[in-house]
Amino acid sequence: MPANFRDILPLLVRHGVRFIVVGGGAAIVHGSASLTYDVDIVYARDKENIRNLAAALQSYQPYLRGAPAGLPFRWDEQTIQAGLNFTLTTTLGDLDVLGEVAGGGTYERLLPFVQEIEAFGVRCYFVTLEKLIQLKRAAGRPKDLAVLAELQALLEERRKLESSRDPQDSGNESPG
């Protein structure tokens, strides 16, 4: 099942969760045609945000994705505080809740590399295309490496567009 951005992101925003969309969701917002099956976020790890994150997902039966059925797991503030990165399945779909990400670090370290974008029905932070490329390289998984060529092409195309709009490149020089 494809990632459910239209339900998960508004839910997090309504609950006041501070997060940055990374992974496939960020790739899609930047123009990728790749399909993703989960929502990947990096969340702030302060006490209030952890409380908001726990409350946001509580009624959607979060459970560790890939864990054996029946394994005791409780989604609450204490669990989040004791852990860091969680790959969850919920009744809304799969969600990776990351306290830090390879190549980018924590929420606070990623903040200089975000854009606030309206997508999937809400305004929230998405990692920039440049930073996303760095994160994909750092992760080094085959699925991340496979999308790098497309992301790099999108970045090059964006840079060409930006330079063509540059007033210095418009040829408006005064006659000599």
MODELLER restraints for C-alpha pairs under 7 A, 6 or more apart:
rsr = mdl.restraints
at = mdl.atoms
rsr.add(forms.Gaussian(group=physical.xy_distance, feature=features.Distance(at['CA:1:A'], at['CA:37:A']), mean=6.14, stdev=0.5))
rsr.add(forms.Gaussian(group=physical.xy_distance, feature=features.Distance(at['CA:2:A'], at['CA:36:A']), mean=5.97, stdev=0.5))
rsr.add(forms.Gaussian(group=physical.xy_distance, feature=features.Distance(at['CA:2:A'], at['CA:37:A']), mean=4.37, stdev=0.5))
rsr.add(forms.Gaussian(group=physical.xy_distance, feature=features.Distance(at['CA:2:A'], at['CA:38:A']), mean=6.92, stdev=0.5))
rsr.add(forms.Gaussian(group=physical.xy_distance, feature=features.Distance(at['CA:3:A'], at['CA:36:A']), mean=5.93, stdev=0.5))
rsr.add(forms.Gaussian(group=physical.xy_distance, feature=features.Distance(at['CA:3:A'], at['CA:37:A']), mean=4.40, stdev=0.5))
rsr.add(forms.Gaussian(group=physical.xy_distance, feature=features.Distance(at['CA:3:A'], at['CA:38:A']), mean=4.46, stdev=0.5))
rsr.add(forms.Gaussian(group=physical.xy_distance, feature=features.Distance(at['CA:3:A'], at['CA:39:A']), mean=5.76, stdev=0.5))
rsr.add(forms.Gaussian(group=physical.xy_distance, feature=features.Distance(at['CA:3:A'], at['CA:93:A']), mean=6.45, stdev=0.5))
rsr.add(forms.Gaussian(group=physical.xy_distance, feature=features.Distance(at['CA:3:A'], at['CA:94:A']), mean=6.70, stdev=0.5))
rsr.add(forms.Gaussian(group=physical.xy_distance, feature=features.Distance(at['CA:4:A'], at['CA:92:A']), mean=6.63, stdev=0.5))
rsr.add(forms.Gaussian(group=physical.xy_distance, feature=features.Distance(at['CA:4:A'], at['CA:93:A']), mean=5.94, stdev=0.5))
rsr.add(forms.Gaussian(group=physical.xy_distance, feature=features.Distance(at['CA:5:A'], at['CA:39:A']), mean=6.58, stdev=0.5))
rsr.add(forms.Gaussian(group=physical.xy_distance, feature=features.Distance(at['CA:5:A'], at['CA:120:A']), mean=5.99, stdev=0.5))
rsr.add(forms.Gaussian(group=physical.xy_distance, feature=features.Distance(at['CA:6:A'], at['CA:120:A']), mean=4.95, stdev=0.5))
rsr.add(forms.Gaussian(group=physical.xy_distance, feature=features.Distance(at['CA:6:A'], at['CA:121:A']), mean=6.37, stdev=0.5))
rsr.add(forms.Gaussian(group=physical.xy_distance, feature=features.Distance(at['CA:7:A'], at['CA:92:A']), mean=6.93, stdev=0.5))
rsr.add(forms.Gaussian(group=physical.xy_distance, feature=features.Distance(at['CA:8:A'], at['CA:92:A']), mean=6.82, stdev=0.5))
rsr.add(forms.Gaussian(group=physical.xy_distance, feature=features.Distance(at['CA:10:A'], at['CA:121:A']), mean=6.90, stdev=0.5))
rsr.add(forms.Gaussian(group=physical.xy_distance, feature=features.Distance(at['CA:10:A'], at['CA:122:A']), mean=5.94, stdev=0.5))
rsr.add(forms.Gaussian(group=physical.xy_distance, feature=features.Distance(at['CA:11:A'], at['CA:56:A']), mean=6.54, stdev=0.5))
rsr.add(forms.Gaussian(group=physical.xy_distance, feature=features.Distance(at['CA:12:A'], at['CA:56:A']), mean=6.12, stdev=0.5))
rsr.add(forms.Gaussian(group=physical.xy_distance, feature=features.Distance(at['CA:15:A'], at['CA:52:A']), mean=5.84, stdev=0.5))
rsr.add(forms.Gaussian(group=physical.xy_distance, feature=features.Distance(at['CA:15:A'], at['CA:56:A']), mean=5.72, stdev=0.5))
rsr.add(forms.Gaussian(group=physical.xy_distance, feature=features.Distance(at['CA:16:A'], at['CA:52:A']), mean=6.35, stdev=0.5))
rsr.add(forms.Gaussian(group=physical.xy_distance, feature=features.Distance(at['CA:17:A'], at['CA:49:A']), mean=5.62, stdev=0.5))
rsr.add(forms.Gaussian(group=physical.xy_distance, feature=features.Distance(at['CA:17:A'], at['CA:52:A']), mean=5.60, stdev=0.5))
rsr.add(forms.Gaussian(group=physical.xy_distance, feature=features.Distance(at['CA:17:A'], at['CA:53:A']), mean=5.72, stdev=0.5))
rsr.add(forms.Gaussian(group=physical.xy_distance, feature=features.Distance(at['CA:18:A'], at['CA:43:A']), mean=5.97, stdev=0.5))
rsr.add(forms.Gaussian(group=physical.xy_distance, feature=features.Distance(at['CA:18:A'], at['CA:44:A']), mean=5.88, stdev=0.5))
rsr.add(forms.Gaussian(group=physical.xy_distance, feature=features.Distance(at['CA:18:A'], at['CA:49:A']), mean=6.43, stdev=0.5))
rsr.add(forms.Gaussian(group=physical.xy_distance, feature=features.Distance(at['CA:19:A'], at['CA:41:A']), mean=6.07, stdev=0.5))
rsr.add(forms.Gaussian(group=physical.xy_distance, feature=features.Distance(at['CA:19:A'], at['CA:42:A']), mean=5.46, stdev=0.5))
rsr.add(forms.Gaussian(group=physical.xy_distance, feature=features.Distance(at['CA:19:A'], at['CA:43:A']), mean=4.29, stdev=0.5))
rsr.add(forms.Gaussian(group=physical.xy_distance, feature=features.Distance(at['CA:19:A'], at['CA:44:A']), mean=6.29, stdev=0.5))
rsr.add(forms.Gaussian(group=physical.xy_distance, feature=features.Distance(at['CA:19:A'], at['CA:125:A']), mean=6.90, stdev=0.5))
rsr.add(forms.Gaussian(group=physical.xy_distance, feature=features.Distance(at['CA:20:A'], at['CA:41:A']), mean=5.37, stdev=0.5))
rsr.add(forms.Gaussian(group=physical.xy_distance, feature=features.Distance(at['CA:20:A'], at['CA:42:A']), mean=5.20, stdev=0.5))
rsr.add(forms.Gaussian(group=physical.xy_distance, feature=features.Distance(at['CA:20:A'], at['CA:43:A']), mean=6.54, stdev=0.5))
rsr.add(forms.Gaussian(group=physical.xy_distance, feature=features.Distance(at['CA:20:A'], at['CA:125:A']), mean=4.89, stdev=0.5))
rsr.add(forms.Gaussian(group=physical.xy_distance, feature=features.Distance(at['CA:20:A'], at['CA:126:A']), mean=5.35, stdev=0.5))
rsr.add(forms.Gaussian(group=physical.xy_distance, feature=features.Distance(at['CA:20:A'], at['CA:127:A']), mean=6.49, stdev=0.5))
rsr.add(forms.Gaussian(group=physical.xy_distance, feature=features.Distance(at['CA:21:A'], at['CA:40:A']), mean=5.94, stdev=0.5))
rsr.add(forms.Gaussian(group=physical.xy_distance, feature=features.Distance(at['CA:21:A'], at['CA:41:A']), mean=4.53, stdev=0.5))
rsr.add(forms.Gaussian(group=physical.xy_distance, feature=features.Distance(at['CA:21:A'], at['CA:42:A']), mean=6.59, stdev=0.5))
rsr.add(forms.Gaussian(group=physical.xy_distance, feature=features.Distance(at['CA:21:A'], at['CA:125:A']), mean=6.21, stdev=0.5))
rsr.add(forms.Gaussian(group=physical.xy_distance, feature=features.Distance(at['CA:21:A'], at['CA:126:A']), mean=4.67, stdev=0.5))
rsr.add(forms.Gaussian(group=physical.xy_distance, feature=features.Distance(at['CA:21:A'], at['CA:127:A']), mean=6.28, stdev=0.5))
rsr.add(forms.Gaussian(group=physical.xy_distance, feature=features.Distance(at['CA:22:A'], at['CA:40:A']), mean=5.49, stdev=0.5))
rsr.add(forms.Gaussian(group=physical.xy_distance, feature=features.Distance(at['CA:22:A'], at['CA:41:A']), mean=5.62, stdev=0.5))
rsr.add(forms.Gaussian(group=physical.xy_distance, feature=features.Distance(at['CA:22:A'], at['CA:126:A']), mean=6.35, stdev=0.5))
rsr.add(forms.Gaussian(group=physical.xy_distance, feature=features.Distance(at['CA:22:A'], at['CA:127:A']), mean=5.76, stdev=0.5))
rsr.add(forms.Gaussian(group=physical.xy_distance, feature=features.Distance(at['CA:22:A'], at['CA:132:A']), mean=6.92, stdev=0.5))
rsr.add(forms.Gaussian(group=physical.xy_distance, feature=features.Distance(at['CA:23:A'], at['CA:40:A']), mean=5.66, stdev=0.5))
rsr.add(forms.Gaussian(group=physical.xy_distance, feature=features.Distance(at['CA:24:A'], at['CA:36:A']), mean=5.35, stdev=0.5))
rsr.add(forms.Gaussian(group=physical.xy_distance, feature=features.Distance(at['CA:25:A'], at['CA:39:A']), mean=6.41, stdev=0.5))
rsr.add(forms.Gaussian(group=physical.xy_distance, feature=features.Distance(at['CA:26:A'], at['CA:126:A']), mean=5.69, stdev=0.5))
rsr.add(forms.Gaussian(group=physical.xy_distance, feature=features.Distance(at['CA:26:A'], at['CA:127:A']), mean=6.32, stdev=0.5))
rsr.add(forms.Gaussian(group=physical.xy_distance, feature=features.Distance(at['CA:28:A'], at['CA:34:A']), mean=6.95, stdev=0.5))
rsr.add(forms.Gaussian(group=physical.xy_distance, feature=features.Distance(at['CA:30:A'], at['CA:129:A']), mean=6.42, stdev=0.5))
rsr.add(forms.Gaussian(group=physical.xy_distance, feature=features.Distance(at['CA:32:A'], at['CA:150:A']), mean=6.94, stdev=0.5))
rsr.add(forms.Gaussian(group=physical.xy_distance, feature=features.Distance(at['CA:32:A'], at['CA:151:A']), mean=6.82, stdev=0.5))
rsr.add(forms.Gaussian(group=physical.xy_distance, feature=features.Distance(at['CA:37:A'], at['CA:94:A']), mean=7.00, stdev=0.5))
rsr.add(forms.Gaussian(group=physical.xy_distance, feature=features.Distance(at['CA:38:A'], at['CA:94:A']), mean=4.70, stdev=0.5))
rsr.add(forms.Gaussian(group=physical.xy_distance, feature=features.Distance(at['CA:38:A'], at['CA:95:A']), mean=5.27, stdev=0.5))
rsr.add(forms.Gaussian(group=physical.xy_distance, feature=features.Distance(at['CA:38:A'], at['CA:96:A']), mean=6.86, stdev=0.5))
rsr.add(forms.Gaussian(group=physical.xy_distance, feature=features.Distance(at['CA:39:A'], at['CA:94:A']), mean=6.43, stdev=0.5))
rsr.add(forms.Gaussian(group=physical.xy_distance, feature=features.Distance(at['CA:39:A'], at['CA:95:A']), mean=4.72, stdev=0.5))
rsr.add(forms.Gaussian(group=physical.xy_distance, feature=features.Distance(at['CA:39:A'], at['CA:96:A']), mean=6.03, stdev=0.5))
rsr.add(forms.Gaussian(group=physical.xy_distance, feature=features.Distance(at['CA:40:A'], at['CA:95:A']), mean=5.99, stdev=0.5))
rsr.add(forms.Gaussian(group=physical.xy_distance, feature=features.Distance(at['CA:40:A'], at['CA:96:A']), mean=4.66, stdev=0.5))
rsr.add(forms.Gaussian(group=physical.xy_distance, feature=features.Distance(at['CA:40:A'], at['CA:97:A']), mean=6.34, stdev=0.5))
rsr.add(forms.Gaussian(group=physical.xy_distance, feature=features.Distance(at['CA:41:A'], at['CA:96:A']), mean=6.24, stdev=0.5))
rsr.add(forms.Gaussian(group=physical.xy_distance, feature=features.Distance(at['CA:41:A'], at['CA:97:A']), mean=5.39, stdev=0.5))
rsr.add(forms.Gaussian(group=physical.xy_distance, feature=features.Distance(at['CA:41:A'], at['CA:98:A']), mean=5.93, stdev=0.5))
rsr.add(forms.Gaussian(group=physical.xy_distance, feature=features.Distance(at['CA:42:A'], at['CA:97:A']), mean=6.17, stdev=0.5))
rsr.add(forms.Gaussian(group=physical.xy_distance, feature=features.Distance(at['CA:42:A'], at['CA:98:A']), mean=4.59, stdev=0.5))
rsr.add(forms.Gaussian(group=physical.xy_distance, feature=features.Distance(at['CA:42:A'], at['CA:99:A']), mean=5.61, stdev=0.5))
rsr.add(forms.Gaussian(group=physical.xy_distance, feature=features.Distance(at['CA:42:A'], at['CA:100:A']), mean=6.22, stdev=0.5))
rsr.add(forms.Gaussian(group=physical.xy_distance, feature=features.Distance(at['CA:42:A'], at['CA:107:A']), mean=5.75, stdev=0.5))
rsr.add(forms.Gaussian(group=physical.xy_distance, feature=features.Distance(at['CA:43:A'], at['CA:97:A']), mean=6.87, stdev=0.5))
rsr.add(forms.Gaussian(group=physical.xy_distance, feature=features.Distance(at['CA:43:A'], at['CA:98:A']), mean=6.19, stdev=0.5))
rsr.add(forms.Gaussian(group=physical.xy_distance, feature=features.Distance(at['CA:43:A'], at['CA:99:A']), mean=5.63, stdev=0.5))
rsr.add(forms.Gaussian(group=physical.xy_distance, feature=features.Distance(at['CA:43:A'], at['CA:107:A']), mean=5.69, stdev=0.5))
rsr.add(forms.Gaussian(group=physical.xy_distance, feature=features.Distance(at['CA:44:A'], at['CA:99:A']), mean=6.94, stdev=0.5))
rsr.add(forms.Gaussian(group=physical.xy_distance, feature=features.Distance(at['CA:44:A'], at['CA:107:A']), mean=5.18, stdev=0.5))
rsr.add(forms.Gaussian(group=physical.xy_distance, feature=features.Distance(at['CA:45:A'], at['CA:99:A']), mean=6.60, stdev=0.5))
rsr.add(forms.Gaussian(group=physical.xy_distance, feature=features.Distance(at['CA:50:A'], at['CA:77:A']), mean=5.98, stdev=0.5))
rsr.add(forms.Gaussian(group=physical.xy_distance, feature=features.Distance(at['CA:50:A'], at['CA:80:A']), mean=6.76, stdev=0.5))
rsr.add(forms.Gaussian(group=physical.xy_distance, feature=features.Distance(at['CA:51:A'], at['CA:77:A']), mean=5.63, stdev=0.5))
rsr.add(forms.Gaussian(group=physical.xy_distance, feature=features.Distance(at['CA:54:A'], at['CA:75:A']), mean=6.43, stdev=0.5))
rsr.add(forms.Gaussian(group=physical.xy_distance, feature=features.Distance(at['CA:54:A'], at['CA:76:A']), mean=5.13, stdev=0.5))
rsr.add(forms.Gaussian(group=physical.xy_distance, feature=features.Distance(at['CA:54:A'], at['CA:77:A']), mean=5.79, stdev=0.5))
rsr.add(forms.Gaussian(group=physical.xy_distance, feature=features.Distance(at['CA:58:A'], at['CA:75:A']), mean=6.59, stdev=0.5))
rsr.add(forms.Gaussian(group=physical.xy_distance, feature=features.Distance(at['CA:60:A'], at['CA:90:A']), mean=5.47, stdev=0.5))
rsr.add(forms.Gaussian(group=physical.xy_distance, feature=features.Distance(at['CA:60:A'], at['CA:91:A']), mean=5.15, stdev=0.5))
rsr.add(forms.Gaussian(group=physical.xy_distance, feature=features.Distance(at['CA:60:A'], at['CA:92:A']), mean=6.69, stdev=0.5))
rsr.add(forms.Gaussian(group=physical.xy_distance, feature=features.Distance(at['CA:61:A'], at['CA:90:A']), mean=5.34, stdev=0.5))
rsr.add(forms.Gaussian(group=physical.xy_distance, feature=features.Distance(at['CA:61:A'], at['CA:91:A']), mean=6.17, stdev=0.5))
rsr.add(forms.Gaussian(group=physical.xy_distance, feature=features.Distance(at['CA:62:A'], at['CA:75:A']), mean=6.51, stdev=0.5))
rsr.add(forms.Gaussian(group=physical.xy_distance, feature=features.Distance(at['CA:62:A'], at['CA:88:A']), mean=5.90, stdev=0.5))
rsr.add(forms.Gaussian(group=physical.xy_distance, feature=features.Distance(at['CA:62:A'], at['CA:89:A']), mean=5.68, stdev=0.5))
rsr.add(forms.Gaussian(group=physical.xy_distance, feature=features.Distance(at['CA:62:A'], at['CA:90:A']), mean=4.57, stdev=0.5))
rsr.add(forms.Gaussian(group=physical.xy_distance, feature=features.Distance(at['CA:63:A'], at['CA:73:A']), mean=6.69, stdev=0.5))
rsr.add(forms.Gaussian(group=physical.xy_distance, feature=features.Distance(at['CA:63:A'], at['CA:88:A']), mean=5.34, stdev=0.5))
rsr.add(forms.Gaussian(group=physical.xy_distance, feature=features.Distance(at['CA:63:A'], at['CA:89:A']), mean=5.40, stdev=0.5))
rsr.add(forms.Gaussian(group=physical.xy_distance, feature=features.Distance(at['CA:63:A'], at['CA:90:A']), mean=6.52, stdev=0.5))
rsr.add(forms.Gaussian(group=physical.xy_distance, feature=features.Distance(at['CA:64:A'], at['CA:87:A']), mean=5.89, stdev=0.5))
rsr.add(forms.Gaussian(group=physical.xy_distance, feature=features.Distance(at['CA:64:A'], at['CA:88:A']), mean=4.67, stdev=0.5))
rsr.add(forms.Gaussian(group=physical.xy_distance, feature=features.Distance(at['CA:64:A'], at['CA:89:A']), mean=6.24, stdev=0.5))
rsr.add(forms.Gaussian(group=physical.xy_distance, feature=features.Distance(at['CA:65:A'], at['CA:87:A']), mean=5.61, stdev=0.5))
rsr.add(forms.Gaussian(group=physical.xy_distance, feature=features.Distance(at['CA:65:A'], at['CA:88:A']), mean=4.83, stdev=0.5))
rsr.add(forms.Gaussian(group=physical.xy_distance, feature=features.Distance(at['CA:65:A'], at['CA:89:A']), mean=5.15, stdev=0.5))
rsr.add(forms.Gaussian(group=physical.xy_distance, feature=features.Distance(at['CA:84:A'], at['CA:98:A']), mean=6.39, stdev=0.5))
rsr.add(forms.Gaussian(group=physical.xy_distance, feature=features.Distance(at['CA:84:A'], at['CA:99:A']), mean=4.87, stdev=0.5))
rsr.add(forms.Gaussian(group=physical.xy_distance, feature=features.Distance(at['CA:85:A'], at['CA:97:A']), mean=5.73, stdev=0.5))
rsr.add(forms.Gaussian(group=physical.xy_distance, feature=features.Distance(at['CA:85:A'], at['CA:98:A']), mean=4.27, stdev=0.5))
rsr.add(forms.Gaussian(group=physical.xy_distance, feature=features.Distance(at['CA:85:A'], at['CA:99:A']), mean=5.39, stdev=0.5))
rsr.add(forms.Gaussian(group=physical.xy_distance, feature=features.Distance(at['CA:86:A'], at['CA:96:A']), mean=5.75, stdev=0.5))
rsr.add(forms.Gaussian(group=physical.xy_distance, feature=features.Distance(at['CA:86:A'], at['CA:97:A']), mean=5.06, stdev=0.5))
rsr.add(forms.Gaussian(group=physical.xy_distance, feature=features.Distance(at['CA:86:A'], at['CA:98:A']), mean=6.21, stdev=0.5))
rsr.add(forms.Gaussian(group=physical.xy_distance, feature=features.Distance(at['CA:87:A'], at['CA:95:A']), mean=6.16, stdev=0.5))
rsr.add(forms.Gaussian(group=physical.xy_distance, feature=features.Distance(at['CA:87:A'], at['CA:96:A']), mean=4.40, stdev=0.5))
rsr.add(forms.Gaussian(group=physical.xy_distance, feature=features.Distance(at['CA:87:A'], at['CA:97:A']), mean=6.31, stdev=0.5))
rsr.add(forms.Gaussian(group=physical.xy_distance, feature=features.Distance(at['CA:88:A'], at['CA:94:A']), mean=5.72, stdev=0.5))
rsr.add(forms.Gaussian(group=physical.xy_distance, feature=features.Distance(at['CA:88:A'], at['CA:95:A']), mean=5.17, stdev=0.5))
rsr.add(forms.Gaussian(group=physical.xy_distance, feature=features.Distance(at['CA:88:A'], at['CA:96:A']), mean=5.90, stdev=0.5))
rsr.add(forms.Gaussian(group=physical.xy_distance, feature=features.Distance(at['CA:89:A'], at['CA:95:A']), mean=6.21, stdev=0.5))
rsr.add(forms.Gaussian(group=physical.xy_distance, feature=features.Distance(at['CA:99:A'], at['CA:106:A']), mean=6.02, stdev=0.5))
rsr.add(forms.Gaussian(group=physical.xy_distance, feature=features.Distance(at['CA:100:A'], at['CA:106:A']), mean=4.30, stdev=0.5))
rsr.add(forms.Gaussian(group=physical.xy_distance, feature=features.Distance(at['CA:100:A'], at['CA:107:A']), mean=6.85, stdev=0.5))
rsr.add(forms.Gaussian(group=physical.xy_distance, feature=features.Distance(at['CA:102:A'], at['CA:135:A']), mean=6.36, stdev=0.5))
rsr.add(forms.Gaussian(group=physical.xy_distance, feature=features.Distance(at['CA:102:A'], at['CA:138:A']), mean=5.73, stdev=0.5))
rsr.add(forms.Gaussian(group=physical.xy_distance, feature=features.Distance(at['CA:102:A'], at['CA:139:A']), mean=5.82, stdev=0.5))
rsr.add(forms.Gaussian(group=physical.xy_distance, feature=features.Distance(at['CA:103:A'], at['CA:134:A']), mean=6.40, stdev=0.5))
rsr.add(forms.Gaussian(group=physical.xy_distance, feature=features.Distance(at['CA:103:A'], at['CA:135:A']), mean=5.03, stdev=0.5))
rsr.add(forms.Gaussian(group=physical.xy_distance, feature=features.Distance(at['CA:103:A'], at['CA:138:A']), mean=5.04, stdev=0.5))
rsr.add(forms.Gaussian(group=physical.xy_distance, feature=features.Distance(at['CA:104:A'], at['CA:110:A']), mean=5.99, stdev=0.5))
rsr.add(forms.Gaussian(group=physical.xy_distance, feature=features.Distance(at['CA:104:A'], at['CA:135:A']), mean=6.31, stdev=0.5))
rsr.add(forms.Gaussian(group=physical.xy_distance, feature=features.Distance(at['CA:113:A'], at['CA:127:A']), mean=5.81, stdev=0.5))
rsr.add(forms.Gaussian(group=physical.xy_distance, feature=features.Distance(at['CA:113:A'], at['CA:128:A']), mean=5.64, stdev=0.5))
rsr.add(forms.Gaussian(group=physical.xy_distance, feature=features.Distance(at['CA:113:A'], at['CA:131:A']), mean=6.40, stdev=0.5))
rsr.add(forms.Gaussian(group=physical.xy_distance, feature=features.Distance(at['CA:114:A'], at['CA:125:A']), mean=5.87, stdev=0.5))
rsr.add(forms.Gaussian(group=physical.xy_distance, feature=features.Distance(at['CA:114:A'], at['CA:126:A']), mean=5.38, stdev=0.5))
rsr.add(forms.Gaussian(group=physical.xy_distance, feature=features.Distance(at['CA:114:A'], at['CA:127:A']), mean=4.31, stdev=0.5))
rsr.add(forms.Gaussian(group=physical.xy_distance, feature=features.Distance(at['CA:114:A'], at['CA:128:A']), mean=5.17, stdev=0.5))
rsr.add(forms.Gaussian(group=physical.xy_distance, feature=features.Distance(at['CA:115:A'], at['CA:125:A']), mean=5.52, stdev=0.5))
rsr.add(forms.Gaussian(group=physical.xy_distance, feature=features.Distance(at['CA:115:A'], at['CA:126:A']), mean=5.44, stdev=0.5))
rsr.add(forms.Gaussian(group=physical.xy_distance, feature=features.Distance(at['CA:115:A'], at['CA:127:A']), mean=6.30, stdev=0.5))
rsr.add(forms.Gaussian(group=physical.xy_distance, feature=features.Distance(at['CA:115:A'], at['CA:128:A']), mean=6.10, stdev=0.5))
rsr.add(forms.Gaussian(group=physical.xy_distance, feature=features.Distance(at['CA:116:A'], at['CA:123:A']), mean=6.37, stdev=0.5))
rsr.add(forms.Gaussian(group=physical.xy_distance, feature=features.Distance(at['CA:116:A'], at['CA:124:A']), mean=5.27, stdev=0.5))
rsr.add(forms.Gaussian(group=physical.xy_distance, feature=features.Distance(at['CA:116:A'], at['CA:125:A']), mean=4.44, stdev=0.5))
rsr.add(forms.Gaussian(group=physical.xy_distance, feature=features.Distance(at['CA:116:A'], at['CA:126:A']), mean=6.28, stdev=0.5))
rsr.add(forms.Gaussian(group=physical.xy_distance, feature=features.Distance(at['CA:117:A'], at['CA:123:A']), mean=5.36, stdev=0.5))
rsr.add(forms.Gaussian(group=physical.xy_distance, feature=features.Distance(at['CA:117:A'], at['CA:124:A']), mean=5.78, stdev=0.5))
rsr.add(forms.Gaussian(group=physical.xy_distance, feature=features.Distance(at['CA:117:A'], at['CA:125:A']), mean=6.30, stdev=0.5))
rsr.add(forms.Gaussian(group=physical.xy_distance, feature=features.Distance(at['CA:117:A'], at['CA:126:A']), mean=6.80, stdev=0.5))
rsr.add(forms.Gaussian(group=physical.xy_distance, feature=features.Distance(at['CA:118:A'], at['CA:124:A']), mean=6.51, stdev=0.5))
rsr.add(forms.Gaussian(group=physical.xy_distance, feature=features.Distance(at['CA:129:A'], at['CA:155:A']), mean=6.85, stdev=0.5))
rsr.add(forms.Gaussian(group=physical.xy_distance, feature=features.Distance(at['CA:133:A'], at['CA:148:A']), mean=6.54, stdev=0.5))
rsr.add(forms.Gaussian(group=physical.xy_distance, feature=features.Distance(at['CA:133:A'], at['CA:151:A']), mean=6.66, stdev=0.5))
rsr.add(forms.Gaussian(group=physical.xy_distance, feature=features.Distance(at['CA:136:A'], at['CA:144:A']), mean=5.10, stdev=0.5))
rsr.add(forms.Gaussian(group=physical.xy_distance, feature=features.Distance(at['CA:136:A'], at['CA:145:A']), mean=6.54, stdev=0.5))
rsr.add(forms.Gaussian(group=physical.xy_distance, feature=features.Distance(at['CA:137:A'], at['CA:145:A']), mean=6.50, stdev=0.5))
